[in-house]
Amino acid sequence: MEVQYLIYGLVGIIVLFFVLKLLKWPIKIIINGVIGVVILYIANFIIANLSLVGINTSFSLAINPITALIAGFFGVPGVIVLIIIGLFL
């Protein structure tokens, strides 16, 4: 009986390993998206407060899944590219 429980335990550990390996990519995308939203929020806050310094701006970045993932994957350079694209479009 004890060998049977050992086999069940090993099979369970192997299955858990493969399930966690499969879920690694979607979880990473979700975490990067959340980080992107935070970066975009901070960028919008900084852009909105430029008018307090005397720079008049009526520009803001849209916070949606696409821009959040771009900001999450590429970080600050991605946000800078989003700002440049937003200024020219």
TORLOKOL-928776 format. One record per atom (N, C-alpha, C, O): residue number from 1; residue in three letters; x, y negated, z negated. Coordinates in pm, whole numbers, plus 32768, in hexadecimal, padded with zeros to 4 digits. Atoms other than C-alpha are relative to their C-alpha. Layout:
N
ZANU seq type   xx   yy   zz
ZANU NUM  ALA    X    Y    Z
...
END
This chain:
89
ZANU seq type   xx   yy   zz
ZANU   1  MET 8051 8078 8000
ZANU   1  MET 8000 8000 8000
ZANU   1  MET 8056 7F81 8000
ZANU   1  MET 8031 7F1E 803F
ZANU   2  GLU 7FAF 8078 800B
ZANU   2  GLU 8117 7F0C 7FB0
ZANU   2  GLU 8041 7FD9 8084
ZANU   2  GLU 8053 7F63 80A0
ZANU   3  VAL 7FC5 801C 7F7E
ZANU   3  VAL 81B6 7F2B 8108
ZANU   3  VAL 7F99 7FBC 805A
ZANU   3  VAL 7FBC 7F66 80AB
ZANU   4  GLN 806C 803B 7FB0
ZANU   4  GLN 8066 7ED4 81A4
ZANU   4  GLN 7FF2 7F6A 7FE2
ZANU   4  GLN 7FE2 7F1A 803E
ZANU   5  TYR 800A 808D 8025
ZANU   5  TYR 8055 7D8B 80E2
ZANU   5  TYR 8079 7FB1 8032
ZANU   5  TYR 806C 7F3C 8056
ZANU   6  LEU 7F88 8041 7FCC
ZANU   6  LEU 81BA 7D3A 8148
ZANU   6  LEU 7FF2 7FE3 8095
ZANU   6  LEU 8018 7F78 80C4
ZANU   7  ILE 8017 8013 7F71
ZANU   7  ILE 815F 7D69 82B6
ZANU   7  ILE 7F9A 7F92 8017
ZANU   7  ILE 7FAD 7F3D 806F
ZANU   8  TYR 8064 806B 7FF3
ZANU   8  TYR 8028 7C8F 828D
ZANU   8  TYR 803E 7F77 7FE4
ZANU   8  TYR 8021 7F16 802A
ZANU   9  GLY 7FBE 807E 8021
ZANU   9  GLY 80FB 7B81 81EB
ZANU   9  GLY 805B 7FD0 806F
ZANU   9  GLY 805B 7F59 8091
ZANU  10  LEU 7FA6 8025 7F92
ZANU  10  LEU 81FF 7B86 8300
ZANU  10  LEU 7FB3 7FD5 807C
ZANU  10  LEU 7FD9 7F73 80BD
ZANU  11  VAL 8053 8026 7F8D
ZANU  11  VAL 80F4 7B7C 8410
ZANU  11  VAL 7FC1 7F77 7FE7
ZANU  11  VAL 7FBA 7F25 8042
ZANU  12  GLY 803B 8081 8022
ZANU  12  GLY 804C 7A59 835A
ZANU  12  GLY 8063 7F8F 800D
ZANU  12  GLY 8041 7F23 803E
ZANU  13  ILE 7F98 8067 7FF6
ZANU  13  ILE 8192 7997 8346
ZANU  13  ILE 8021 7FE4 8093
ZANU  13  ILE 8033 7F71 80B9
ZANU  14  ILE 7FE3 8012 7F72
ZANU  14  ILE 81D7 79D2 84B9
ZANU  14  ILE 7F8F 7FB3 8045
ZANU  14  ILE 7FA9 7F59 8095
ZANU  15  VAL 8073 8047 7FC5
ZANU  15  VAL 8076 7962 851B
ZANU  15  VAL 8000 7F6E 7FD4
ZANU  15  VAL 7FE8 7F15 8026
ZANU  16  LEU 7FFB 8089 8033
ZANU  16  LEU 8094 782D 843D
ZANU  16  LEU 806F 7FB0 8045
ZANU  16  LEU 805B 7F3B 8066
ZANU  17  PHE 7F91 8043 7FBB
ZANU  17  PHE 81E4 77D9 84DE
ZANU  17  PHE 7FD6 7FD5 808D
ZANU  17  PHE 7FF1 7F65 80B6
ZANU  18  PHE 8028 8021 7F78
ZANU  18  PHE 8150 77E7 863E
ZANU  18  PHE 7F91 7F97 8003
ZANU  18  PHE 7F90 7F42 805C
ZANU  19  VAL 806C 8064 8005
ZANU  19  VAL 8019 771F 85DF
ZANU  19  VAL 803A 7F76 7FE2
ZANU  19  VAL 8013 7F14 8021
ZANU  20  LEU 7FC3 8081 801F
ZANU  20  LEU 80EC 760C 8543
ZANU  20  LEU 8054 7FCC 8074
ZANU  20  LEU 805A 7F54 808C
ZANU  21  LYS 7FB1 8029 7F8B
ZANU  21  LYS 81CF 7609 8674
ZANU  21  LYS 7FA5 7FCA 806E
ZANU  21  LYS 7FCA 7F6B 80B3
ZANU  22  LEU 805E 8030 7F9B
ZANU  22  LEU 80A0 75DE 8758
ZANU  22  LEU 7FC3 7F7A 7FDA
ZANU  22  LEU 7FA5 7F28 8032
ZANU  23  LEU 803F 807C 802E
ZANU  23  LEU 8010 74C3 8683
ZANU  23  LEU 8064 7F8E 7FEF
ZANU  23  LEU 803C 7F1D 7FD3
ZANU  24  LYS 7F9A 8067 8015
ZANU  24  LYS 815A 7406 866F
ZANU  24  LYS 7FF0 7F8D 8063
ZANU  24  LYS 7FF9 7F19 803B
ZANU  25  TRP 800A 8067 7F99
ZANU  25  TRP 8129 7348 87B8
ZANU  25  TRP 7F86 7FA6 7FED
ZANU  25  TRP 7F96 7F2C 7FF0
ZANU  26  PRO 8073 805B 8016
ZANU  26  PRO 7FC2 72CA 877C
ZANU  26  PRO 800D 7FAB 7F82
ZANU  26  PRO 7FE3 7F37 7F81
ZANU  27  ILE 7FEF 804D 807C
ZANU  27  ILE 8018 7261 8619
ZANU  27  ILE 8064 7F8E 8017
ZANU  27  ILE 8051 7F20 7FE4
ZANU  28  LYS 7F9E 8068 7FE3
ZANU  28  LYS 8147 71A2 869A
ZANU  28  LYS 7FC1 7F8F 8051
ZANU  28  LYS 7FE0 7F1A 8039
ZANU  29  ILE 8044 8067 7FB1
ZANU  29  ILE 806D 70EA 8799
ZANU  29  ILE 7FA6 7FAB 7FA6
ZANU  29  ILE 7FA3 7F31 7FB5
ZANU  30  ILE 8058 804A 805B
ZANU  30  ILE 7F74 7089 8688
ZANU  30  ILE 8052 7FA3 7FA7
ZANU  30  ILE 802D 7F2F 7F94
ZANU  31  ILE 7FAB 8053 8056
ZANU  31  ILE 8088 700A 85A3
ZANU  31  ILE 803A 7F8B 804E
ZANU  31  ILE 803D 7F1A 801D
ZANU  32  ASN 7FCB 806D 7FAD
ZANU  32  ASN 8126 6F42 86BF
ZANU  32  ASN 7F94 7F9A 8022
ZANU  32  ASN 7FB0 7F22 8028
ZANU  33  GLY 806E 805C 7FE5
ZANU  33  GLY 7FD2 6EAD 8712
ZANU  33  GLY 7FE2 7FA6 7F8A
ZANU  33  GLY 7FCA 7F2E 7F9B
ZANU  34  VAL 8018 8050 8079
ZANU  34  VAL 7F9E 6E3C 85AB
ZANU  34  VAL 8070 7F9A 7FED
ZANU  34  VAL 8056 7F27 7FCA
ZANU  35  ILE 7F90 805D 800A
ZANU  35  ILE 80F9 6DA3 85A4
ZANU  35  ILE 7FF2 7F91 8068
ZANU  35  ILE 8011 7F1D 804D
ZANU  36  GLY 8016 8063 7F97
ZANU  36  GLY 80A8 6CF5 86ED
ZANU  36  GLY 7F97 7F9A 7FDB
ZANU  36  GLY 7FA7 7F23 7FF8
ZANU  37  VAL 806A 805D 802C
ZANU  37  VAL 7F69 6C5F 865C
ZANU  37  VAL 8039 7F9E 7F9A
ZANU  37  VAL 801A 7F27 7F9F
ZANU  38  VAL 7FC5 8058 8066
ZANU  38  VAL 802E 6BD7 8535
ZANU  38  VAL 805C 7F99 8042
ZANU  38  VAL 8059 7F23 801F
ZANU  39  ILE 7FA6 805D 7FBB
ZANU  39  ILE 8136 6B3F 861B
ZANU  39  ILE 7FB1 7F98 804F
ZANU  39  ILE 7FD4 7F22 804D
ZANU  40  LEU 8052 805E 7FB5
ZANU  40  LEU 802A 6AA3 86F9
ZANU  40  LEU 7FBA 7F9C 7FA4
ZANU  40  LEU 7FAF 7F26 7FC4
ZANU  41  TYR 8041 805A 8061
ZANU  41  TYR 7F76 6A15 85C9
ZANU  41  TYR 8063 7F97 7FCF
ZANU  41  TYR 8042 7F21 7FC5
ZANU  42  ILE 7F99 805F 802E
ZANU  42  ILE 80B9 6979 854B
ZANU  42  ILE 8022 7F9D 806F
ZANU  42  ILE 8033 7F26 8054
ZANU  43  ALA 7FE3 805A 7F8F
ZANU  43  ALA 8103 68EC 86A7
ZANU  43  ALA 7F90 7F9B 8012
ZANU  43  ALA 7FAA 7F25 8029
ZANU  44  ASN 8071 805E 7FF5
ZANU  44  ASN 7FA4 6855 86BA
ZANU  44  ASN 8002 7F9A 7F8E
ZANU  44  ASN 7FE3 7F25 7FA4
ZANU  45  PHE 7FF9 805A 8072
ZANU  45  PHE 7FD2 67C1 855F
ZANU  45  PHE 806C 7F95 8016
ZANU  45  PHE 8056 7F20 7FF9
ZANU  46  ILE 7F94 805F 7FE6
ZANU  46  ILE 811D 6721 85C2
ZANU  46  ILE 7FD9 7F9F 806F
ZANU  46  ILE 7FF2 7F27 8064
ZANU  47  ILE 802A 8057 7F91
ZANU  47  ILE 808F 669D 870B
ZANU  47  ILE 7F96 7F9D 7FD2
ZANU  47  ILE 7F99 7F29 7FFB
ZANU  48  ALA 8069 8059 8030
ZANU  48  ALA 7F5F 660D 8659
ZANU  48  ALA 8038 7F93 7FA5
ZANU  48  ALA 8005 7F23 7FA4
ZANU  49  ASN 7FC7 8063 805C
ZANU  49  ASN 8039 655C 8558
ZANU  49  ASN 8066 7FA5 8042
ZANU  49  ASN 809C 7F4C 8000
ZANU  50  LEU 7FA7 805D 7FBA
ZANU  50  LEU 8113 64B6 8661
ZANU  50  LEU 7FC2 7F76 800A
ZANU  50  LEU 8009 7F12 8013
ZANU  51  SER 8041 8083 7FF8
ZANU  51  SER 800E 63A2 8671
ZANU  51  SER 8018 7FAF 7F81
ZANU  51  SER 800E 7F34 7F84
ZANU  52  LEU 7FE0 8049 807A
ZANU  52  LEU 8066 6349 8509
ZANU  52  LEU 8086 7FB7 800D
ZANU  52  LEU 809D 7F52 7FCA
ZANU  53  VAL 7F7D 803C 7FEC
ZANU  53  VAL 81C7 62F7 857F
ZANU  53  VAL 7FFA 7F91 8067
ZANU  53  VAL 8054 7F3E 806E
ZANU  54  GLY 800E 8067 7F9B
ZANU  54  GLY 814A 621F 869B
ZANU  54  GLY 7FFA 8037 808D
ZANU  54  GLY 7FEA 7FEC 80ED
ZANU  55  ILE 8008 7FC2 7F7C
ZANU  55  ILE 814A 6317 87BA
ZANU  55  ILE 7F70 802B 8015
ZANU  55  ILE 7F3D 807F 7FCC
ZANU  56  ASN 808D 7FE3 7FE7
ZANU  56  ASN 7FEC 6325 884C
ZANU  56  ASN 7FF4 807D 8057
ZANU  56  ASN 801E 807C 80CB
ZANU  57  THR 8013 7F85 7FB4
ZANU  57  THR 7F94 6487 88B8
ZANU  57  THR 7F6F 802C 7FF5
ZANU  57  THR 7F31 8022 7F8B
ZANU  58  SER 8085 7FC4 8002
ZANU  58  SER 7E49 651E 8918
ZANU  58  SER 800B 808F 8032
ZANU  58  SER 7FB1 80C1 8075
ZANU  59  PHE 7FE2 7F7A 7FCF
ZANU  59  PHE 7EDF 6674 895A
ZANU  59  PHE 7FF9 8063 7F8D
ZANU  59  PHE 8023 8045 7F1E
ZANU  60  SER 7FFE 7F93 8062
ZANU  60  SER 7EA4 67B9 88A0
ZANU  60  SER 8008 8084 804B
ZANU  60  SER 7FDC 808F 80BD
ZANU  61  LEU 7FF5 7F7A 7FC6
ZANU  61  LEU 7EEF 6925 88E3
ZANU  61  LEU 7F85 8051 7FDD
ZANU  61  LEU 7F56 804D 7F6B
ZANU  62  ALA 8072 7FA7 801A
ZANU  62  ALA 7DCF 6A17 8906
ZANU  62  ALA 8033 807B 7FB5
ZANU  62  ALA 809B 80B4 7FD8
ZANU  63  ILE 7FDD 7F87 8049
ZANU  63  ILE 7DDB 6B33 880D
ZANU  63  ILE 7F9E 806C 802B
ZANU  63  ILE 7F2B 8071 7FFE
ZANU  64  ASN 804F 7F90 7FD0
ZANU  64  ASN 7D59 6C66 88C1
ZANU  64  ASN 805B 807B 8006
ZANU  64  ASN 80D3 806E 7FF0
ZANU  65  PRO 7FAB 7F88 8003
ZANU  65  PRO 7DD3 6DCE 88E1
ZANU  65  PRO 8079 7FFB 805F
ZANU  65  PRO 80E4 802C 803D
ZANU  66  ILE 7F91 8005 7FA0
ZANU  66  ILE 7EAA 6D89 8A15
ZANU  66  ILE 8071 7FA8 7FCB
ZANU  66  ILE 80E5 7FD1 7FCA
ZANU  67  THR 7F98 805A 8031
ZANU  67  THR 7F62 6C5D 8984
ZANU  67  THR 803D 8034 7F7E
ZANU  67  THR 80B4 8021 7F65
ZANU  68  ALA 7FCC 7FC8 807D
ZANU  68  ALA 7F83 6D0B 8832
ZANU  68  ALA 8064 806F 801D
ZANU  68  ALA 80CC 8077 7FDB
ZANU  69  LEU 7FA2 7F94 7FDE
ZANU  69  LEU 8027 6E3C 88D1
ZANU  69  LEU 807E 7FC9 8043
ZANU  69  LEU 80EC 7FFC 802A
ZANU  70  ILE 7F89 803E 7FC3
ZANU  70  ILE 810D 6D61 89A4
ZANU  70  ILE 8058 7FC4 7F93
ZANU  70  ILE 80D2 7FD8 7F93
ZANU  71  ALA 7FB3 803B 806D
ZANU  71  ALA 8176 6CA2 886E
ZANU  71  ALA 8039 806B 7FA4
ZANU  71  ALA 80A8 805C 7F70
ZANU  72  GLY 7FCF 7F94 8054
ZANU  72  GLY 8197 6DE6 87AA
ZANU  72  GLY 8074 804B 803D
ZANU  72  GLY 80D3 806E 7FF8
ZANU  73  PHE 7F95 7FB6 7FBE
ZANU  73  PHE 826E 6E96 88AB
ZANU  73  PHE 807D 7FAB 8013
ZANU  73  PHE 80EC 7FDB 7FFD
ZANU  74  PHE 7F8D 8053 7FDB
ZANU  74  PHE 834D 6D71 890C
ZANU  74  PHE 8029 7F9D 7F94
ZANU  74  PHE 8092 7F5E 7F9F
ZANU  75  GLY 7FDD 8058 806E
ZANU  75  GLY 8348 6CA6 87C9
ZANU  75  GLY 7FFB 7F6D 8025
ZANU  75  GLY 7FA5 7F43 8072
ZANU  76  VAL 7FFE 8091 7FEA
ZANU  76  VAL 83A2 6B36 87CD
ZANU  76  VAL 8017 7FDC 8093
ZANU  76  VAL 7FD6 7F80 80C4
ZANU  77  PRO 7FF5 8021 7F71
ZANU  77  PRO 841C 6B36 8939
ZANU  77  PRO 7F7D 8016 804C
ZANU  77  PRO 7F5E 7FCC 80A9
ZANU  78  GLY 8082 7FEA 7FC1
ZANU  78  GLY 82CA 6BC7 899D
ZANU  78  GLY 7FA0 7F8E 7FE5
ZANU  78  GLY 7F54 7F66 803D
ZANU  79  VAL 8056 8072 8021
ZANU  79  VAL 8216 6AAE 88E6
ZANU  79  VAL 802C 7F85 804E
ZANU  79  VAL 7FD8 7F37 807C
ZANU  80  ILE 7FCF 8072 7FB2
ZANU  80  ILE 82F5 69AD 8991
ZANU  80  ILE 7FD2 800B 8091
ZANU  80  ILE 7FAA 7FA7 80CD
ZANU  81  VAL 802F 7FEC 7F77
ZANU  81  VAL 829F 6A44 8AE3
ZANU  81  VAL 7F6A 7FE6 8009
ZANU  81  VAL 7F3C 7FAA 806A
ZANU  82  LEU 8090 801A 8001
ZANU  82  LEU 812C 6A3C 8A88
ZANU  82  LEU 7FE4 7F6A 7FFA
ZANU  82  LEU 7F87 7F39 803B
ZANU  83  ILE 8011 8092 8009
ZANU  83  ILE 814D 68CB 8A2B
ZANU  83  ILE 801F 7FBF 8086
ZANU  83  ILE 7FD5 7F69 80B4
ZANU  84  ILE 7FDB 8039 7F7E
ZANU  84  ILE 81FE 687B 8B73
ZANU  84  ILE 7F96 801F 8068
ZANU  84  ILE 7F70 7FC7 80B5
ZANU  85  ILE 806A 7FDB 7FA1
ZANU  85  ILE 80FA 693A 8C3D
ZANU  85  ILE 7F82 7FAF 7FE5
ZANU  85  ILE 7F40 7F81 8042
ZANU  86  GLY 8077 804D 8023
ZANU  86  GLY 7FE3 688B 8B7F
ZANU  86  GLY 800B 7F6D 8026
ZANU  86  GLY 7FA7 7F2F 804A
ZANU  87  LEU 7FEE 808C 7FDB
ZANU  87  LEU 8078 6735 8BC2
ZANU  87  LEU 7FF4 7FEA 8096
ZANU  87  LEU 7FC6 7F81 80C2
ZANU  88  PHE 8004 8010 7F6F
ZANU  88  PHE 8092 6771 8D37
ZANU  88  PHE 7F7C 802B 803E
ZANU  88  PHE 7F60 8004 80B0
ZANU  89  LEU 807F 7FD4 7FC6
ZANU  89  LEU 7F3E 6814 8D6A
ZANU  89  LEU 7F8F 7FA7 7FD8
ZANU  89  LEU 7F1D 7FBE 8000
END
